[in-house]
């Protein structure tokens, strides 16, 4: 049986030739993502903001102003409403109930639920969650710390495993992927909670996995073809690993698309972040981090004092057989 090949064996794309456009696009998208994040902010979930979040599903698309009036009339604090998943599902955020234990919180939830059921026949309660302000602050610090440590750890690993240029290009690619994710959530207004932090860490892990494969092939070809120009080495290495990169990305995307459409609205933000991360991570591994090695001055010349056949090797053509 003939194997499926998404990328032909003789593919020879000049990726480095497009590095100027790729760098420009990367810089523009990164600045746009930063601008969106600061201008619109992230739609933090209860995990990070603290307070009480109630999810209510209505029989028909409700009038948000009327829903807000009903909730405010219960004397439980200023309510913040947002459509979630579909127009009939509304999330109601309430400020943290000071000094409220679990029983008091359940009483507030029941009070709001009863009022909405009376004002909107057919409305059904889905779920609620509550986080104190102190806990939410700790979650923010721990989430940011986890992401920063992951980036620094991966960068240091690349430096010790390869060369310092690989470490810098790896960090640049990961930061780019992270900024794209933040910009997407600022634009889409998906809820940003601990699930999304998990998605971000997963995206970082996927990006570094793809990047290490390409970097390892670049270093291998640098040793094998000492006299080849660095541009040719990078193009050769990326083209050699391209079938693996494309096949891995496509298979993961197929699973994520199924989860996006069939997994329900609770996982929609997580799945959307993962899909974006796979696409952006693949792009940055191929077009950004690899070509950035040339800008950072990586060269394939043999190191002084190292003799032998490996230093005299030169690529003169594809090996037969």
Buried (B, 14 or more C-beta within 10 A) or exposed (E): EEEEEEBEEEEEEEBBEBBEEBBEBBEEBBEBBBEBBEEEEBBBBBBBBBBBBBBBBBEEEBEEEEBBEBBEEBEBBEBBBBBBBEEBBBBBBBBBBEEBEEEEBEBBBEBBBEBBBEBBEEBEBBEBEBBBEEBBBEBBEEBEEBBEEBBEEBBEBBBEBBBBBBBBBBBBBBBBBBBBBBBBBBEBBBBBBBBBBBBBBBBBBBBBEBBBBBBBBBBEBBEBBBEBEBBBBBBBBBBBBBBBBBBBBEEBBEEBEEBBEEEEEBBBBBBBBBBBBBBBBBBBBBBBBBBBBBEBEBEBEBEEEEEEEEEEBEBEEEEEE
